[in-house]
Amino acid sequence: MRKLVLLGLVGLGAQLVDGALGMGYGVTSSTMLLIVGLSPALASASVHLAEVGTNLASGVSHWKLGNTDWKLVARLGVPGAIGAFLGATVLSNISTEAGQPVMAAILGALGIYILFRFAFRAPASAHATTSPHTPRFLIPLGLIGGFVDATGGGGWGPVSTTTLLSRGKTAPRTVIGSVDTSEFLVSLAASVGFLVGLGTAGIDLGIVAALLIGGLIAAPIAAWLVSRLPARIMGTAVGGLIVLTNLRTLFQAFDITGVAVWIGYGLVLALWVGLITVAIRKYFAEKLSAKETPVTV
């Protein structure tokens, strides 16, 4: 019972981060399940089953608050579902750990780019509420994001949100709301893939329920939060989260342990906090400047 309560809190915290920043639920929850002894396939299967419910709740909340571009949801989510189904069936049979360091390095580099770009010079079109991206760009992105998400126990947000934000053509709240909404299709397809590959053997429905309940509580709160945060501050927060998430994978891949790990995390956290401070100051300075600028008729 104690373990289920803790997992419920993990689900709540993970969904709060995921719904507000567009990533983090799968990575956080899968990590916790691996710690308690589940295999990578079972951990990913449990997380995706829980995500079917949390993503539905999150999608509805984002839609009600105007954070969703439905064309982006469809163009990203349908190929994402196909990629997730393929990834789930692959993970049910083989391990894909060898590719994780390469993906972590790519995502980490994109995270650094987003972190600095939003802190010092937010994209001029960062307030656009509809995405200009074509299916030619979104279909491959969805396929890759869905495959990575299913095989890695999380990754839809880091791949999709990171890439879309780095292009600087859509408001962060629209990117996050649309990616979260499309993730329902990804989680559903991944769950079907895992059930086909693994069956129900080994899947603990109590763990799934605990993660689901925590996520359902957090979903509307996170959606409200993302509709209120300024684009500059939100983009900087997302960039730092991407870097920290992938730094952990790189430490494990290169067997970096002990003091070096804490120094690495400490430096990144200090940089992240500093850049968020810069973003907040620039946001309020721009807001004050806009108020002081006289309106000409």
C-alpha positions, 0 to 999 in steps of 0.5 A: 500500500505504501509503495502504491501511495508513493507511485501515486505521488510520482504520477501526480508530480510527473503529470504536473511537469508533463502537462506544464512543460510538455515532457517528463511523465514517461521519463519520471515514471519509468525511472521509478518503476525500474528502480522498484525492479520492473523490466524495461518492457514492463515499466514502459507498458505500465506507464503507457497504460496509465498515460492513456487516461492521463493524456485524455484528461490533459488533452481535454484540459488543454483544449478547454483553455485554448492551448490546442492546435487540432491540425498539429495534433492530427499531423503529429499524433497519427504517425506518432501512434504508428511509431509507438506501436512499432516501438512497443513490439520491438521493445517486447522482444529486444533491448534498444539501450545502445541508441539511448546515449546518441539520442540523449546527446542530440536532445541535450544539444537541442535543450541547450539551444532552447534554453539560451534562445528563450532566455536571451532572445525569444523567437519573434513568432513565439505567440503564434497559436497555430503551427505552420509546419507541414505534414512533410515535417510533422509525419517523420517527427511523429514516427520518430517520437512515437518509436523513441517513446515506446522503446525508451519508456518516455520520449514523446515530449522530449522529441516532439516538444524539443523539435517544435520549440527549437523551430521557434514558429509556434507559441510554447503553450500551443506546442505543449498543449498539442503535443500533450493532446496528441500523446493520447494516440501515442500512449494508446497505440503503445499500450496495444503494442505491448499487450500484443507483444507481452500479453498481460503477464507481469503488468501490475494493474495496481501500479497502473492505477496509482500512476493514473490517479496521481496523473488525473489529479494533476492534469487540469492544474498543469493545463491551467499553469501552461496557459498562464506562464509567459512564452519566454519563461516557459521556453527557458524552463523547458530547455533546462528540463530537457538538458537535465533529463538527458544528462542523466542518460549520458552519465549512465552511458559513460559510467560517470558516478560519484562526485562528478555526477553531483558537480555536473548536476550542480553546474547545470542547475545553477545555469538553469536557475540563472537563465530563468532569472534572466528570462523573468527580468527580460519579460518584465522589462519588455512588459514595462517598456510596452506600457511606457511606449506612447500609443500613436493615433 
